[in-house]
Amino acid sequence: MKACVLYSGGKDSSLMAILLKRMGFDVELITANFGVYKSHIPASKSAKALNLKHNVLELNKNILKNSVSMILEDGFPNNGISYLHKEVIEELSNKNIYSIIADGTRRDDKTPKLNKNEIRSLEDRKNIQYVNLDSFGYKTIDTLVSKFFELVNEKSNKENSSDYEVEIRCLIDASDGNSNEIFPEHYQTRVIGLKNENSM
């Protein structure tokens, strides 16, 4: 069975990829891109370190523009990022080549996140399985990733991150906005290798 994992290069989506791979699925890592900035490059490096296939899903820039409009109207990013995430999942499910669509969202995440009704609707409409890490809390995630991955913890910026925030920030700043007013400075963990090649 073919499974795709929405991939940022971070520990959560990497853990999901490893778990599916170990269960025998044909795993493909997918990073969404809207043509504003080549934000997929850090994820491609992490995918290479995991020896997993990685592709970029090129999407219409208008999806990103709609997300940014929501974020600017709200003054905070949650709804806009959730909208973006749902659109990306819909686009992947429309391809009809994956039996499983997965991401690294977990129990403690607030956004992006599909609720149970959205998951049921997606699975029923598209005849796929959707999988995430919803039963995993941050302590469990940290325990598991410490066994699998070599990690680096860095201040988030467009050179080391492949999550939705990168292109959102680029578009806000290109429109004479200030993304620093919406997204606070933060650090994030990125996967740079496997601790044990046998973990795959």
C-alpha positions as CSV (number, residue, x, y, z in Angstrom):
1,M,0.0,0.0,0.0
2,K,1.2,3.5,-0.9
3,A,1.3,6.0,2.0
4,C,2.2,9.7,1.8
5,V,3.2,11.7,4.7
6,L,2.9,15.5,4.7
7,Y,6.5,16.3,5.5
8,S,8.2,19.3,7.1
9,G,11.5,17.7,8.1
10,G,10.6,17.9,11.7
11,K,10.5,15.2,14.3
12,D,6.7,14.6,14.2
13,S,6.3,14.0,10.5
14,S,9.6,12.0,10.5
15,L,8.3,9.8,13.3
16,M,5.1,9.1,11.3
17,A,7.1,8.2,8.2
18,I,9.3,5.8,10.2
19,L,6.3,4.1,11.8
20,L,4.6,3.6,8.5
21,K,7.8,2.4,6.8
22,R,8.4,-0.1,9.6
23,M,4.8,-1.4,9.1
24,G,5.7,-2.2,5.5
25,F,4.0,0.7,3.7
26,D,5.5,2.2,0.6
27,V,6.2,5.7,2.1
28,E,6.5,8.9,0.1
29,L,7.2,12.2,1.8
30,I,5.3,15.2,0.4
31,T,6.0,18.9,1.1
32,A,3.5,21.4,-0.1
33,N,4.8,24.5,-2.0
34,F,2.9,27.5,-3.3
35,G,5.6,29.1,-5.5
36,V,6.5,31.9,-3.2
37,Y,9.7,30.5,-1.8
38,K,11.5,27.2,-2.1
39,S,10.6,26.2,1.4
40,H,10.8,22.5,0.6
41,I,14.6,22.4,0.5
42,P,15.2,21.7,4.3
43,A,12.6,18.9,4.2
44,S,14.3,17.3,1.2
45,K,17.6,17.3,3.1
46,S,15.9,15.6,6.1
47,A,14.2,13.1,3.8
48,K,17.5,12.2,2.2
49,A,19.0,11.7,5.7
50,L,16.2,9.2,6.3
51,N,16.7,7.6,2.9
52,L,13.0,8.1,2.0
53,K,11.5,9.3,-1.2
54,H,10.5,13.0,-1.2
55,N,8.4,15.0,-3.6
56,V,7.1,18.6,-3.7
57,L,3.4,19.1,-4.2
58,E,3.1,22.3,-6.2
59,L,-0.1,24.1,-5.4
60,N,-2.0,27.2,-6.5
61,K,-0.7,30.4,-4.9
62,N,-4.3,31.5,-4.4
63,I,-4.7,28.9,-1.6
64,L,-1.8,30.6,0.2
65,K,-3.3,34.0,-0.5
66,N,-6.6,32.9,1.1
67,S,-4.7,31.6,4.1
68,V,-2.8,34.9,4.5
69,S,-6.0,36.9,4.2
70,M,-7.5,34.9,7.1
71,I,-4.4,35.3,9.2
72,L,-4.3,39.1,8.7
73,E,-8.0,39.5,9.4
74,D,-7.8,37.3,12.6
75,G,-4.5,38.8,13.7
76,F,-3.2,35.3,14.6
77,P,-2.3,32.3,12.4
78,N,-4.4,29.3,13.6
79,N,-7.4,29.5,11.3
80,G,-5.3,30.3,8.3
81,I,-2.9,27.5,8.8
82,S,-5.7,25.0,9.5
83,Y,-7.4,26.1,6.2
84,L,-4.1,25.6,4.4
85,H,-3.6,22.1,5.9
86,K,-7.1,21.0,4.9
87,E,-6.6,22.2,1.3
88,V,-3.3,20.4,1.0
89,I,-4.9,17.1,2.3
90,E,-7.8,17.5,-0.2
91,E,-5.4,18.1,-3.1
92,L,-3.4,14.9,-2.1
93,S,-6.6,12.9,-1.8
94,N,-7.7,14.0,-5.2
95,K,-4.7,12.3,-6.8
96,N,-6.2,8.9,-6.1
97,I,-2.7,7.3,-5.8
98,Y,-2.4,6.9,-2.0
99,S,-4.2,4.5,0.3
100,I,-3.0,6.4,3.3
101,I,-2.5,10.1,3.8
102,A,-0.7,10.9,7.1
103,D,0.8,13.8,8.9
104,G,2.7,14.4,12.2
105,T,-0.1,16.2,14.0
106,R,-0.3,15.0,17.6
107,R,-2.5,15.2,20.7
108,D,-1.1,18.4,22.1
109,D,-1.3,20.3,18.7
110,K,-3.8,23.0,18.3
111,T,-3.2,23.7,14.7
112,P,-3.2,22.5,12.0
113,K,-5.5,19.7,13.0
114,L,-8.5,17.9,11.5
115,N,-11.3,17.1,13.9
116,K,-13.0,13.7,14.0
117,N,-15.9,14.7,11.7
118,E,-13.5,16.1,9.1
119,I,-11.4,12.9,9.2
120,R,-14.5,10.7,8.8
121,S,-15.7,12.8,5.9
122,L,-12.3,12.7,4.2
123,E,-12.1,8.9,4.5
124,D,-15.6,8.3,3.3
125,R,-15.5,10.7,0.4
126,K,-12.1,9.7,-0.9
127,N,-11.9,6.0,0.2
128,I,-8.6,6.5,1.9
129,Q,-7.2,6.2,5.4
130,Y,-6.0,9.3,7.2
131,V,-3.4,8.7,10.0
132,N,-1.8,11.1,12.5
133,L,-0.2,10.9,15.9
134,D,-3.2,12.0,17.9
135,S,-2.8,9.6,20.7
136,F,0.8,10.6,21.2
137,G,1.7,13.4,23.7
138,Y,4.9,15.4,23.6
139,K,6.6,13.2,26.2
140,T,6.0,10.0,24.1
141,I,7.1,11.8,20.9
142,D,10.3,12.9,22.6
143,T,11.0,9.4,23.9
144,L,10.5,7.8,20.5
145,V,12.4,10.4,18.4
146,S,15.3,10.3,20.8
147,K,15.7,6.6,19.9
148,F,15.4,7.1,16.1
149,F,16.9,10.4,15.0
150,E,19.8,12.7,15.1
151,L,18.3,16.1,15.7
152,V,19.2,19.8,15.6
153,N,17.3,22.5,17.5
154,E,17.4,25.8,15.8
155,K,15.8,29.2,15.7
156,S,13.1,28.9,13.1
157,N,13.8,30.7,9.8
158,K,13.2,30.2,6.1
159,E,16.5,28.5,5.6
160,N,15.9,25.6,8.0
161,S,12.1,25.1,8.0
162,S,9.7,23.6,5.5
163,D,6.4,24.1,7.4
164,Y,3.5,26.2,6.1
165,E,4.7,29.2,8.1
166,V,7.7,29.9,5.8
167,E,5.7,30.8,2.7
168,I,3.0,32.5,4.8
169,R,5.6,34.8,6.3
170,C,7.2,35.4,2.9
171,L,3.9,36.5,1.4
172,I,2.9,38.7,4.3
173,D,6.3,40.4,4.2
174,A,6.2,40.8,0.4
175,S,2.8,42.5,0.8
176,D,4.3,45.2,3.1
177,G,3.1,43.4,6.2
178,N,5.2,42.4,9.2
179,S,5.1,38.6,9.8
180,N,7.0,39.1,13.1
181,E,3.8,40.7,14.6
182,I,1.9,37.4,14.0
183,F,4.6,34.7,14.4
184,P,6.7,35.0,17.5
185,E,10.4,34.0,17.4
186,H,10.6,30.3,18.2
187,Y,12.9,27.3,18.0
188,Q,12.1,24.0,16.3
189,T,13.7,20.6,15.9
190,R,14.7,19.3,12.5
191,V,15.8,15.8,11.7
192,I,19.4,15.5,10.2
193,G,19.9,11.8,10.4
194,L,19.2,8.3,11.8
195,K,20.8,7.1,15.0
196,N,20.7,3.6,13.8
197,E,20.3,2.6,10.1
198,N,18.5,-0.6,11.3
199,S,15.7,1.6,12.7
200,M,14.3,1.8,9.1
